[in-house]
Amino acid sequence: MTASARPIDVAVGILMKPNGDVLLGQRPAGKPYAGYWEFPGGKVDPGETILDALKREFMEELGIEVLSAEEWCGVEHVYEHAHVRLHFFISREWRGEPQSLEGQAFAWQGEVSVEPLLPATIPLLQWIRQAVECRGSRPHR
C-alpha cells in the first residue's frame, strides 16, 4: 500500500508529569504498526480543531480530560499506509487516571525502555529529553 499524497492531520498528546515522565501507548492488534509504542492521539475529524480532537481522543482512549495543552511542534511522516501531519501538544494538566479503554497497553516512561517505537516518535523523545534537561538546569528564582 502506498501513502496518499495529501497528509492526514493527527492530534498527538504528550502527557508529562512534573518529573518529566511521559505516557506512551502501544498500538493495538489490527492497526498498522501493531505493537509499536507511540504518544496517544488520533485523526482530526472534519470541522474539528486539533485541540478538540486531542481532547476527544484522550477521553475515548484513556478516559481522561485534558484541562490544558500547549501546542509544541508539528512533524510530517510518510508511512507505507499513510502520509500524516502530526500536531504535538504537551499537557501537564489533566483530570483522571489513564485507563486502557481500547485494550492498549500504556506506560509512564522517564528513560524510555519500551520498544519498538513508532518511527515518528523517536526524534520527539530526544527533543523532549533536551527540553526537560534545559528546563531543569535553569536557575531557581
Steps between C-alpha positions, in 0.01 A plus 500: 500500500630848427446815701252753366638829370285710732605475866255392768492737800556321829482651850762352731530562872798475725380464858791614715535457874693762702806268506505485117351151460278467192220259414550264206237264363539180301311473172240223525471194277324563171648848446802582284820466703322289763720458807697819441510765774393859437349807662119474521278688256305461182362642179341842491137478386368741234402832659682417824787708638820316574471573873139375504614181323770453762252540786254260333764235432632511857150458638423211259835319535603573859194635680673821604404863454777722368471828692771687310751426227756710322572454133858380475601401149388340177657215307407344167579135452430265210426144603419220256132527588461877541652846472433671833541851635549458875407795723667452839367656820648477848256474786599528863142537624233234470222352709483127570739208483575348157307178433531254214160558337599356161698203630836664442794473738648824627794594719645808668857536381791717616792325338308324225534124523210381283548390141450501214423870470296641215753672267348850532516469882877453527616858425227641726632306798846647440357855474296451819803375691698808391213732595465339845876519558508867401199576716655319794830686470349848522579690817219516755361840594 
